[in-house]
Amino acid sequence: MKNKKIFLIIITAMLIAIFSCTINTNGNISNFAISNQPEQEIKISGYSSVYPALKVLVNAYEAKNPTTKVSILTPTKSEVSIAGVKDGLLDIGTLSRELKPEEKEDKLEYYLLAKDALLVATHPSVTNIMNVTTEQLKGIYSGQIKNWKDLGGSDAKIVVLDRAENEPAKNLLRKYYLGQNLKISLEAVVLRNEDELIAAIQNIPYSIGVFSLAYAISNNLPVNRLSLNGVEPSIKNIQNNKYQMVRPIGIMFKKSPAKPVQEFVNFAMSKAGKEELVKYNFVVSTE
């Protein structure tokens, strides 16, 4: 009987320990002392390409504010996140473009967190090619250039990793290099989001695709970073406006938001927040 009581006490203690844990944004389990302060939650969703920069800010903010949980939800379309913020279902939405005037309706604020270049990269199996011209890029995406040997590389078929036409990243690629009317090869592999493309380009030999330069640098991805028309994809060339294919990394929120939301936004706008982003190779305004 005595042993049974001891067993129950041990089980109860274990359960208390389990339910007093929380999982933070790094995926680590952290124990927090019981506090009289309720945990405050900030819900964020929107365009997935903003998430790497956002996670940098969230990790730094939660480390200093353990009673506030910032939940980065499943990515969604910009239009959906805008509606979610307006309707109060989301606290913050993410955008890789600026808000359009008709989207604001005197209800939303927009803040540019940083800028990030779109990198044209290849799988490391592609050798002897470190630069492509606009015309070569058009040939690759249209399917007129099908083999890397035609550009001075290996005798191997080019695998084009592409994004949907309504994606901001694809819009930028068309704006600066492909043109609006170029027909994309039917053999191009269209991927749903940037995470899928990043995984694919690391695993599919002789592939080419477009994704975040900051992510490639920060994670030291084993890919070939291509120069475009002789201009190297670098932080310096983003800052001096020589590298053209650059996208805004922004957030939007309601005017006069709830206190926890405003405090997180204040951190994102602060010198400390900008310093965190610079650590991960995002380009921020020095103003």
Secondary structure, 3 states (H helix, E strand, C coil): CHHHHHHHHHHHHHHHHHHCEEECCCCCEEECCCCCCCCEEEEEEECHHHHHHHHHHHHHHHHHCCCEEEEECCCCCHHHHHHHHHCCCCCEEEECCCCCHHHHCCCEEEEEEEEEEEEEEECCCCCCCCEECHHHHHHHHHCCCCEHHHHCCCCCECEEEEECCCCHHHHHHHHHHHCCCCCCCCCCEEECCHHHHHHHHHHCCCEEEEEEHHHHHHCCCCCEECEECCECCCHHHHHCCCCCCEEEEEEEEECCCCHHHHHHHHHHHCHHHHHHHHHCCCECCCC
